Amino acid sequence: MSSIKVRPPLLAIFVIGVVGVGFAIGLTIRPGAWYESLEKPFFTPPNWVFGPVWTVVYLLIAIAGWRVALSEGFSSSAFRLWGLQMVLNWAWTPIFFGAHSISLGLITILSLSAVAMFFMAKARDGWAFWCFAPYIVWLCYASALNAAILALN
């Protein structure tokens, strides 16, 4: 794992940015009656699970982005992949819950999963790599959930 100089203000910007945007999207675009009316697979968690899980995942994503920015730079291919996966991540909720597009949501989350895996392959920082590991697991689960909801509806 690389040794990088700690810059707390930059870390705070990453955490506030990633968690803040995710929180704002979650507050403005709610699942609502449409989502409640959908048939869901047996492995759908209770709604209260999503908030805590995404909070932890967003913290890890922020740390990974911060580590790559410091170790490889903002113009590195790894950081560009990190940025792309954030755009796809933040787009999923408006697509799935806002536009009620289960199929486009599935395409988005599968694309997000692929980009996140490419990020893991490109990131030379070990901490960034391991911060993304739980995220990949969660994305696999969320992708399966999205696919099952599409199949059932």
Buried (B, 14 or more C-beta within 10 A) or exposed (E): EEEBEEEEEEBEBBBEBBBEBBBEBBEEBEBEEEBEEBEBEEEEEEEEEEEEBBBEBBBBBBBBBBBBBBBBEEEBEBBBBBBBBBEBBBBBBBBBBBEEBBEBBBBBBBBBBEBBBBBBEBBBBEBBBBBBEBBBEBBEEBBEBBBBBBEEE
